[in-house]
Structures are given as structure tokens and as C-alpha cells.
Amino acid sequence: MRKVNLNNPVPPELHLDYCDKYIVLLDNVHQIRHTQECVLNESYILMVVEKGTCRTIVNGNESNLEKGDIFICAPGNILSRGTVSTDFHCQIFIISAEYVGEILKGTRMSITHYLMTNVVEVLHLIPEEQRLIKEYYGVISAFSGIPSDDTREQSIHRILQSFAYSFAGFFLHRGLVQKHDRGTAAESLFRSFAHMLHEHPCGRTVQFYAGKLCITPKYFNAICKQVAGKTASTLINEEVVKRAQIMLKDPDMSIKQIASSLGFSNQSHFGSFIRKETGVSPQTLRKQWLATQ
């Protein structure tokens, strides 16, 4: 299954309004060749519909979008071919998962846990919100003609931090997230863990993440219980199960390939893990999903 990331986000012949190692901006989606293949998204994708309609398919689930809708897709999801109307026009932000983590670390309001648990979201924006996103898009695009150096990188970093506040406000105003002012040290550590988990859940342990955060496993577990109401191992296992369920929806991936991709030493170990967490085997999960198609 092909992967979509910032090393190969779109066909090379496609005109981009802005592109660097962290972010890609484009608004000419009609140039993208439609394909039957599924792709694994490894970045955050934000698409704002400016005109027309489209149908997106993520993990086999369809979303129908119209003017004013914003489509948010987190990393680790399988995208299938969708359709667009002849008059369709949009603006797309593709941002690396690692960079999103860095951006949110510098802000006082976080939607980390929300994005971690809601892999796909569609919101209908009010006109003022649409204009705001379009202005951010335009400001970042304007840097495309400026030489790439530290000043450009820092300028865009600050702009995206401002964008993060505005974006979080979309969720806050709709009651989808709670407000965090400065946040406690525990919340800051949990945000760091959440991004590490979302980017690289495969084969990781409580000890691994605690070591990365420079804290003890006991304190790490206490933080997870305090912020998310779950143990660290539960959060890790839930993320691995979620990734497994997504991959099992791709008929081109064998169970053995999925096990290897998720960091399991062999297919048997993977099967035992899935049965323990879901009550059924990977093969059964795949059959259950295929039966609904």
C-alpha cells in the first residue's frame, strides 16, 4: 500500500502554492490523478471546500462535503479514491505529524488528545472562519518566492502557531474541546506522549515512552490516568488496535505484513494481541468489515 507523506505527498507535476519539508499547500486538486488504490496517510490533512461538492472515503467510511466544510484527517488512516463535482475547488494543507506536535508544544491551548482519538472530522465553518483560513493560506503561500533559510522557517512556524490557536477555537466554540490556559506540567508531558504515540505506536512500551519523556514509568502512568483517565499501557494498546483495524480494511495487506508493520515479532504474537484486546482474531475482524461493504 502506497504511503502519502511530505516526501511524496502529490504527483511531482502538480503545481504547489507552497512546499517545504514540513508543509505543503495546494488548491488545484483537479490535477491529481484519481486512482483505485488505497493510500496510507502519514500527515495531517486539512481541506477547506470553497466551491462545489466532494466525497471522501477514509477507512471505508464516506463523508460528503460541500462549500464551507473543512475536512480534517489525522495520520495513520487509509484514504481511498473519492469523487468531486466539476466545479469543485478547495484549499489543502498537508502538515507533517511531527511538525504539528512541535507547533502545539508552543501554544497554550491544545487539541492533541481530541485529534488523537478523532482520526477524521468534518466541521462546517461560518464565513468568518472560512476567510480566516484563506488568509492564513495566502500568507504562507507568499513565502514560496522567498529563499529558504532560518528566517523563513521561523516566520512560518510563528504563523502556524497563530493558526493553531484559531483552529483550536473552532473546536472550542463548538464545545468539542475544553479550554487549557497554560496547562500543568502533567498536561504538557501528556501532549508530548500523545504526539509520539500518534506518530510511532508500533512496538513501543510504557518504558520506551517514559524514557523519551525522561520520567519514571510509575509517574508516566500517573500522568496518563490524571489527564486521560486511562493507564499508559491502555492508551498504547488502543492506538495499536486502531491502526490494526485500519490496516485490516486494506485487502492488499496480508495479516503477516500488518503484524510486521505494527512491530510484532510474528503473526502469532499479533493474533494473540488482537484476540486479547478485541475478543476476535484479525481474520475475523477483516471478515466483519468486508461483510459490511
N, C-alpha and C positions, 0 to 999 in steps of 0.2 A: 504494500500500500504506500503510495507516494505521500511524503510529508510536506506540509506547507509551513515554511518559516521565513525569516528575513534573509536567509541565504538564497532562497528560491521561492519568493512569495508569488510572483506572477511571471508570465512569459517575458523573455528579455526584450521582445519587440514592442512591448506595451509602454506607452508614454506615462511617466510618473510625474506628479506635481512636486514631489519631494521624496528623497530616498537617502538613508544613511544606514549604519549598522544596527540602529535601534528602532527606526520608524519608517514606514512607507505611507505616502498619501497618493490616492488616485481617485479620479471621478469619471473615467471613461470605461466603465465596466463592460460596455458592449464589445470592446475589443478583445475581451477574454474569451478564448475558445471554450465552448461548452464541451464537456466530456462526460462519459458514463461512469468513469472511475471514481471511487471514493478517495478522499484525501484526509490525512490526519493533520488537524490544525495544531500548531505549536506556538502560536502567538495570540494576543488579544486582538479581536477584530471588532471594530465599531463601524457600522454602516448607517448613514442617515439618508432616508429616501426623500429626495427633493421633488420628484415628479414621477407619475406612473405607479405601477404595482410590481411586486415580485413575490416569488415563492421560494423560501429557503428550506432545506432539509438537513437537519443536524441529528445524528444518531438515529435516523429513520423517522424523526418527528418533524412534521411540516409546520411552518409559520408563514402566514400570508401578510405581507407588508404593503402599506400604502403611504402616500405623501404625509410627512410629519413623523413617521415611525423611525425609531432608532433600534437597530439590531445589535446586540452585544453577545459575542461568542468567546468564551474563555478557552485557554489551551486544553489539549487532550481530548478534543471532540472530533468525530468523523463527519466531514461535510460531503454531501452528495450533490449531484447536479440539480440546480433549481431552474426556474424559468422567470423571465422578465417580460414586461409589456414593451411594445415597440417604442413608446415614449418614455421609457424608464430612464431616470437619471439619479445618481446618488453621489455621496462623498464617503470615502472609505479611509479609515485609519487602521493600519496594521502595526501593532506595537509589540516588541518582544516581551515575553513574560518577565524576564529578569529586569528589564528596564522599568516596567510597571511597578515592580517591587521597590526599586530604587526611588522612583517618583513618590510613591506613597509613604516611604520612610521619612521623607522631609515635610510631610503635611501633618496637620493636627486632626484631621478628620479621615477616618479610614473606612473603606467598604470592602476590606480584604476578606473578611470571613463571609460576607454576603456573596462576593464573586466566586469564592472557593466552593460554596455549596450550591450556587445557582449558575450552572455552566452556560445556560443560554437565557437571555432576557430580551423582551421586546417592550419598549415604552413608547407611548405616543406623546410627542413633545408639543408644548404650546409654541406659538410663533416666536416669542421672545427667546425661548431656548434654542429653537432652530437657527435664529440669527446669530446667537452667541457661538454655537458650534461652527457655523460658517465663517465667522470672523477668526476664530482660532485656526481653522483650516487655512484661511488666507494668509494669516500672519506667518505660520510655519512654512507654507509654500513659498513665501517671499524670500526665505533663506536659501532656496535652491540655487540661486545665482551667486551666492556669497561663498568665498573659498572656505573649505572645510578645515577648521582649526579649533583650538580650545575655546575661543571666544564664541564661535557659532554654537558649539556643543553646549556650553554653559547657558547661552541665551535660550536655546530651545528647551533645555532642562527646566529653566525657571518658568517658561511659558507653559510647559506641560504640568508643572506643579500647580499653577494657577488653574489650568484646565481641570485638574484632579479635584480641586475644591468645587468648581462649578458643576462638574459631573456628579460628585457626591451629593451636591444639593438637589439634583434631580431625584435621587432616591430618598433623601431626607424629607423633601417636601411632600412626597407621596407616602410617607410613613413606612418605607421599606427598610430603612436602617435607623439606628439610634445615633444621636449625636455624641461624638467624643471630642472633648476640648483638647487638652494636651495629652491626656491619656496617662495611665500609670506605666511604670516600668514593666509590669507583667504584660500589659496590653501591647507594648512595643515589642517585647520578645515574642509574643504570640503572633504578631503581624509578620515578623521575620520568619518564624516557623511556617506560617501558613503559605507564604510565597515559596519557600524551599520545598514544601510538601507538594504544592500545586505544580511546580516545575519538574521535580525529580522524586516521585514517590517510590520508584522501583527499587526493591531490595533494601530499603532503608529501615533502620531500627530506632527505638527510643534513644539508645545510647549514641547513635550516629547524630541525630538532631541535637541532643543535649550537648554533645561535644562541639558541634558547629556554633552553638549559642554560648559556649563557654560557661555552662551551668551544670549542676548535677542532674542525673535522671530523676531523682526524687523531686527537686524543685521544678524541673520541667513538667513533670506530671501534675504538680500542684497548680502551675500556671494554666495548663490546659483545662483542668477542672474548674478553675476560677473564671476563666474567660468564656470557654465554650461549653462547660458543663459535662465534658467527657474526658476520659483518660487519653493520654498521648497515643497509646497503642490502638485505642478505638478509632481515633481520628486517622491514624496511618492506615489501618486496615480498611476503613470506609473508603478512603481515597483509592487504594489499590483495587477494591471491589468495583468501584465506579469505573475506573479505567478498564478493568477486565470486561465489564458488561458492555462498554462501548466497543471494545475491540472484537468481542464475540459477535457483534452485529455485522462485521465485515466478513462475508463468506470466503474471501480470498485469503484470509489469515487462518492457518491451522492452529489447533489448540497448542501444539508444541511451540509454534512461533510466538503465540501470545504469552505463554509461560516464560519463554526466554526474554521477550521484550519487557516483561514486568519484573525481571530479576530473580525468577525462581530457578533453582538448580536443575530441576527436571519437571516433566509434565505431571508426574505422580504427586510431587510436592504441591504443585499448583492446584491440582484437582482436590487434594485434601483440604487445602486452604479455602477454596471456594465452597466446598461442601460444608465446612465448619461455619463459614460466615453467612451463607445463603440457604443452606439446607438441601441444595441440589448440586449436581455435577455441572461442570462447564458445558458439556454436551447438551444437558437438559436446558440450561439457560439459553443456549443458542437455538434449540428447537422451539422453545416457548416464544422467542422473539420472531422466528421465521413463520410460526403459525399465525401471527397477527398481521403478517404482510399480505 
